[in-house]
Amino acid sequence: MRSETTFLATFVETFLERRRPVVNGRALAKRTLMISILLWIAAFSAAAEPEVKGWAYELPHYLMSPFCPGRTIADCSSPQAESLRLWMIVQEAAGRTSEDVQEELIEKYGDVMRPAPRADGFGVTAYLFPVVAFLAGGVFIAFFLRRQMSSPKPEPVAQVPLEPELERIIDDELAS
């Protein structure tokens, strides 16, 4: 990008330094059109190239903050997190790798820096518990549905005729 910008700047300077007498308006229009096209190309070529940032700007979005529980270092607003972000930038400038810095931070602050627990020891439960709970729920639902489908339906109870005296009292009450 810098070489293109330098080339364009040099070209425009030499183009403008040629002070040829303008004979007509066409030459001025061509010159203005040429300069505006070159500037347009330079502006869009500069905007098209993404800004390259190193791992020190990405790592704080990955690691959890030991100062703000439940937040990444990038989201934490404490002054300690800010100094940690600056420390990462300095470490990158010193030539250290992302993995090396990440290991040092985890060694210093513990596993609280990890975005997810390790898959060994007690951390395995974080990965196995959802699977076991899902399977247990499926077994429970299957057992419940099978039991509901196989249970016999109760037969309707036959109506017992009422005594004539009781039937007359009910009819009198309903009539009034």
C-alpha positions in Angstrom: 0.0 0.0 0.0 2.8 2.4 0.9 4.6 1.8 -2.4 1.3 2.5 -4.3 0.7 5.7 -2.3 4.3 6.8 -2.9 4.1 6.0 -6.6 0.8 7.9 -6.9 2.1 10.9 -4.9 5.3 11.0 -7.1 3.2 10.7 -10.2 0.8 13.5 -9.2 3.7 15.8 -8.2 5.4 15.3 -11.5 2.1 15.7 -13.4 1.4 19.0 -11.6 5.0 20.2 -12.0 4.7 20.1 -15.8 3.5 23.6 -16.3 2.6 23.4 -19.9 0.5 26.2 -21.1 -3.2 25.3 -21.2 -4.3 25.8 -24.7 -7.9 24.9 -24.2 -10.3 23.7 -21.5 -10.1 20.1 -22.8 -6.5 19.6 -21.6 -7.5 20.9 -18.1 -10.5 18.6 -18.0 -8.3 15.6 -19.0 -5.7 16.5 -16.3 -8.4 16.9 -13.6 -10.1 13.7 -14.6 -6.8 11.8 -14.5 -5.9 13.2 -11.1 -9.3 12.4 -9.6 -9.2 8.8 -11.0 -5.8 8.3 -9.5 -6.9 9.6 -6.2 -10.0 7.5 -6.3 -8.0 4.4 -7.0 -5.5 5.2 -4.2 -8.4 5.8 -1.7 -10.1 2.5 -2.5 -6.9 0.5 -2.6 -6.0 1.8 0.9 -9.4 1.1 2.2 -9.4 -2.5 0.8 -6.4 -3.6 2.7 -7.3 -4.8 6.2 -5.3 -3.5 9.2 -3.0 -6.3 10.3 -2.9 -6.7 14.1 -0.9 -9.2 16.0 -1.9 -11.9 18.4 -1.7 -9.5 21.3 -4.9 -7.8 20.1 -6.7 -11.1 19.7 -5.6 -13.0 22.8 -7.5 -10.7 25.3 -10.7 -11.7 23.5 -10.0 -15.3 24.1 -8.6 -15.5 27.7 -10.9 -14.9 30.7 -10.1 -12.1 33.1 -8.9 -13.0 36.6 -10.1 -9.6 37.7 -13.7 -9.6 36.3 -15.3 -13.0 36.8 -17.2 -14.2 33.7 -15.6 -11.7 31.3 -12.7 -11.8 28.9 -9.7 -9.6 29.4 -10.8 -7.4 26.5 -14.3 -6.9 28.2 -12.9 -6.2 31.7 -12.8 -2.6 32.6 -10.5 -2.9 35.6 -7.0 -1.1 35.6 -5.3 -4.5 36.2 -6.9 -5.9 33.0 -5.7 -2.8 31.1 -2.2 -3.3 32.3 -2.4 -7.0 31.4 -3.5 -6.0 27.8 -0.6 -3.6 27.5 1.8 -6.3 28.9 0.6 -8.7 26.1 1.4 -6.0 23.5 4.9 -5.5 25.0 5.4 -9.3 25.0 4.5 -9.5 21.3 6.8 -6.7 20.5 9.6 -8.5 22.3 9.0 -11.5 20.0 7.3 -14.0 22.3 4.7 -16.4 20.9 1.1 -16.4 21.9 1.3 -19.9 23.3 4.2 -18.9 25.5 2.4 -15.9 26.9 -0.8 -17.8 27.4 1.0 -20.6 29.3 2.7 -18.0 31.5 -0.6 -16.3 32.3 -2.3 -19.6 33.1 0.6 -20.5 35.3 0.4 -17.2 37.1 -3.4 -16.8 37.5 -4.5 -20.4 37.3 -7.1 -22.2 35.2 -9.5 -19.3 35.7 -7.9 -17.8 32.6 -9.1 -20.7 30.4 -12.3 -20.1 28.5 -13.2 -23.8 28.9 -12.1 -26.3 31.4 -9.4 -28.8 30.5 -10.5 -32.3 29.4 -8.7 -34.1 32.2 -9.3 -34.7 35.9 -12.4 -33.0 37.3 -12.8 -30.9 34.1 -14.0 -34.0 32.2 -17.3 -33.7 34.1 -18.0 -30.4 32.3 -18.0 -32.3 29.1 -19.6 -35.6 30.2 -22.4 -34.2 32.4 -24.5 -32.7 29.6 -24.2 -36.0 27.6 -25.2 -38.1 30.6 -28.1 -35.8 31.5 -29.4 -35.9 27.9 -29.2 -39.7 27.8 -30.8 -40.1 31.2 -33.6 -37.8 30.2 -34.2 -39.9 27.0 -34.3 -43.1 29.0 -36.7 -41.5 31.5 -39.0 -40.3 28.7 -38.9 -43.7 26.9 -39.7 -45.6 30.2 -42.6 -43.2 31.0 -44.1 -43.4 27.5 -43.8 -47.2 27.4 -45.5 -47.5 30.7 -48.3 -45.2 29.7 -48.9 -47.2 26.5 -48.8 -50.6 28.1 -51.0 -49.9 31.1 -54.5 -51.3 30.8 -57.3 -48.8 30.3 -59.9 -48.8 33.1 -63.2 -50.3 32.1 -66.2 -48.0 32.5 -68.1 -48.6 35.7 -71.7 -49.8 35.3 -74.3 -47.4 36.7 -76.1 -48.7 39.7 -79.8 -47.8 39.7 -80.9 -45.5 42.5 -83.7 -46.2 44.9 -87.0 -44.8 43.8 -87.3 -42.6 46.9 -83.9 -41.1 46.4 -84.6 -40.5 42.7 -87.9 -38.7 43.6 -86.0 -36.3 46.0 -83.4 -35.5 43.4 -86.2 -34.8 40.8 -88.0 -32.5 43.3 -84.8 -30.6 44.0 -84.0 -30.1 40.4 -87.5 -29.0 39.6 -87.5 -26.2 42.2 
